[in-house]
Amino acid sequence: MAGQLTRPGGPALPDPLGQTRRVTKTRRGRADLLFRGVAGSGGALVLVIMVLVGTFLAYRAWGALPFTGAYVLGPLVGAVVLLAVGAVLTTANRRRRRHG
């Protein structure tokens, strides 16, 4: 196996430096699993609360639309689209720099 790189679940690749790499498995302890569970649950709870607040605000604002008109939603939709496109482009640029 000298001179080859291995990926977990993947084929061996030739190593340009002639070095041997070992694939190791990490066992996560109870504390790590507990931390992951608490952190994931906290993130999910924050997301649920944000959705509930957004739903409440949209419900309360719905009555104002006949007076202001739907043209108020235009700039909001444009801003959300621009932010989404910017996030996608930033992520793609970081991945391209990281992988070569």
C-alpha positions, -999 to +999 in steps of 0.1 A: +000+000+000+031+023+000+027+052-024-011+052-024-037+073-008-070+059+003-103+075+009-129+059+032-151+039+009-132+050-022-105+036-044-068+040-037-052+070-054-015+073-064+003+096-040+026+122-058+050+123-028+053+086-023+039+088+012+016+063+028-016+076+045-036+057+071-074+060+073-085+061+109-119+060+125-128+082+154-150+069+181-172+096+196-177+095+233-209+101+252-200+137+258-195+144+221-228+128+212-246+147+240-230+180+228-240+173+192-276+165+203-279+196+224-264+219+198-286+204+170-317+206+192-309+242+201-304+251+164-337+235+155-355+253+183-342+286+171-353+279+136-388+269+148-390+301+169-379+322+139-406+306+117-432+312+143-423+349+147-422+354+109-456+337+106-470+359+134-457+391+118-470+381+083-504+374+099-505+408+116-493+426+084-518+408+061-546+433+071-525+463+059-521+450+023-555+464+011-544+499+023-508+499+011-511+477-019-491+447-029-463+469-044-447+469-009-437+432-014-417+439-046-385+453-030-387+426-003-387+398-028-359+415-048-337+418-017-343+381-007-334+370-043-302+391-042-292+377-009-298+341-020-278+346-052-249+362-032-249+332-008-248+307-036-220+325-054-200+329-022-203+292-014-194+282-049-163+304-048-151+290-015-155+254-027-136+261-058-107+277-039-106+248-014-107+220-040-082+234-064 
